[in-house]
Amino acid sequence: MKKIKLICTSVLVCTLVFVLGTNASAAPAIAVTNASGSTLFKLYYKSATAGKVKVSIKNENNETVFHETLMRVDAFIRPYNFNGLPEGQYTVTVEDESGKAVEKISYEGEKIEKLIHISKLADDQKYLLTVSSPKPEEVYIYVFDESGALVHNEIQTIDKQFAKVYNLKNVKSFSLEIWDKHGELKRFASY
């Protein structure tokens, strides 16, 4: 998938370079790419002439979250890291002497991969839930009985490692679901 995006971006940039090469008064050409699940966006810029270039990034509320001015450039590829910014729609604007180019992008924070495991302990009806996560994040834990009724729920903040023993002696069989802010992570069938 990344190779296809890279090829499409390369074709777009080459096409824009060709078009700009034949029309000196054209507005700047830009393209913004992002690998799915990454916080890094790449801005590709090409203009017919070298000059001062202003780059700005605004959020959904039209507030500037980043801006910079580059001098004497006619082309560049620059990375912009959105780590720490809230998810949402952003607008990238590039202005030079020949005009302005705008591109809207959608930022969805990186997904954090977690390792989740449940095991039955020797003591009857006690289960150990362990969750490992490289970054701190909240997970939502739900326990349902055999009829599908919710018997327990909680929110836990995972900071590298989390482990908890659940005593389910009053529940004949159960299912356990662990969710994060992106949706269901794991579902354990009835025990």
N, C-alpha and C positions, 0 to 999 in steps of 0.2 A: 504494500500500500504506500509506504514511504517513497519507494522508487517511482511509482506512478505519479505521485504528487510532485516529486523533484523533476521528472521529465516534463510534466505539464507546465510547471513553473518556468523551466528552461525554455520551452517552446514559446510561452507567453513573453518572456523577457526578450528573446531573440526577435520575435515579431515586432515588439515595441521598439527595439533598437533599429530595425529595418525601417519602420514607419517614421520614426523620428529622424532618421538619417536622410529621408527624402523630403521632410517638411520641417524647416528650421524654426517656424513660429509655433509649433505644436506645444501643448501643455506638457508638463513632465509626465512620464510614465511610471507607475508604481504597481507593485504586486506585494501582497502580504501573505506569507504561508505560516502554517503551524502544524506540527506533528500531533496527531490526536493524543490527548492526555498530557501534553507537555505544556509547561508555562512559558516556553520560549517561542516568540514570533520573529520571523525574519522579514525585513522590509527591503525590497529590491527597488532601486531607483535608477532612472536613465533620462537624460535630457540631451538636447542637441548641442548646448553650449555649457561651458563651465561657469559657475557663479555661486552666489550665496543661496543656500537651501535651508529653509526652516521646516522642521518636523515637529508636529504636536500630536499628542494622544489625549483624547477627551473621553470621559465616562458618559453614562446614560443621562446624567444631570447636566451635561455640557460643561463640566468642571475639568480643567486641564490637570491631568495626572503626570504628564511629562512633556517637556519641550526642549529642543536644542537647535542651534544654528551651526551649519557647516559652511566653511568658506572654500571657494574655488574648486568645486567638485562638479563633475558631469555624470558620474555614475557611482553607485555604492551598493553594498549589501550590508545591512546592520541588524544585529540581534537586539531584541527588546524582551526583557524578562518580566513577566506579569506576576511573578511569585509575590504573594502578600497583598495583591489587589483583589477586591471582591469579584465574584463571577458576574458576567453581564455583557452588555453590548458596549463596544468602544469604537471611536472614530479616529482613524489615522489620517492626518492632513499633511501634505507636502506642498510647500510653496517655493517657487523660484521666480526669476525675472520673466519667464515665459507664461506663467500661470499657476494654477492650483489643481492638485489631484487629491481626491478624497476616497477612502475605502473604509467600509464598515466591517468590523470583525466581531466575532462572538468568542468570549473567553469563558471556558469552563475549567475550573481548577483541576489540578492533576489528581488522578485517582491514587489512593494509597493502598498498596497491596498488603493484605493482612493474612496471617496464617491462623486458622481457627480449628480447634480440635476439642472433641468431647470424649471422655472415657468414663466407663463405669468403675467405681471403686469397689474394693472387696466388701466393704460395709454395704448391706442391702439398701438399694434405692438412693444411694448417694452418687452423684456424678460430678466430675471435674471438668470445668470449661476453661480452656486456655486460649488466649488471643495474643498474638505478637504483631506489632505494627512499628514500622520505622519512624513514624512521626506521630505526635500526639493527635488524637481524634476521638470524638464521641461515637460510641456504638450503642444501639438499642437492642435489648435482649428481651425476648418474649417467650413464655412457656405456656403451651396450650394443653388441655387434657384430651382424653380420647374422643370427646364429643366436639372438640374444637373451641371450647370456651377458654378464655384467657384466665390463667390462674396466677400468673406472676409476670411483672414487667419492670424493667429498670433501665436507667441510662448510666453507662460507665465510661469514664474517660480513660482511654488506653494511652499509656506513655511507655512505649517499648514493650512491656510485658504486663499481662493481666491474667490472673487465675482466681477462680472462685469455686467452692464446693457447694452444690445445690442438693438439699435434702428433699427428695420427692416421694417420701414414704406414703403420703396421703393421696398420691395420684397413681392410678393403676398403670396407665400408659400415657405417654406425652410426646409432644413434638416441640422442638426448640428452634427459634428463628433469631438470627443475628442480622441487624441492618446497620448501614451507615448512611451518611447524607446523600449518597448516590443511589441508594436502593438496596434490595436484598443482597446480602453477602452469602449467607449459607443457611440452609434448612436441614435440620436433622430429623429423620423419620422417627416414628413412634418407637419407644423402647419398652 
